[in-house]
């Protein structure tokens, strides 16, 4: 009987920890995540206009394909053009980013730092391929029009 009581206590403690880790995001964090979802949803639908609308004009980007770094005015649009050219060059199509549960949504004043485990699935020369264990990290700034992405980096898993 003593062992059953200990096992039940341990199970209850694990359940409490799991519930605490899955608590809903605060409204402020949900609003800060909106441009991240807008960018990824636009990317996944091939809606470049929607994706780019989540970016501020002045943005810094680091990604896995050349030239690996974009910054300044229009950086998101230039990244999108270079991404499309890289896809064509390498026989890549049907790209889709899948976001996991954010590890961090830290908000300090008008800035937010967001870290999201991610994966990327696509076809390479018609063959399904997937990058897993990647991380999408964003910095956002809140201004007159709300939160906008001012920096992001994709780190391969």
Secondary structure as GFF3:
##gff-version 3
##sequence-region A 1 157
A	DSSP	alpha_helix	2	21	.	.	.	ID=ss1
A	DSSP	alpha_helix	27	45	.	.	.	ID=ss2
A	DSSP	alpha_helix	48	53	.	.	.	ID=ss3
A	DSSP	beta_strand	55	62	.	.	.	ID=ss4
A	DSSP	beta_strand	69	73	.	.	.	ID=ss5
A	DSSP	alpha_helix	75	90	.	.	.	ID=ss6
A	DSSP	beta_strand	92	108	.	.	.	ID=ss7
A	DSSP	beta_strand	111	124	.	.	.	ID=ss8
A	DSSP	beta_strand	127	143	.	.	.	ID=ss9
A	DSSP	beta_strand	146	155	.	.	.	ID=ss10
###
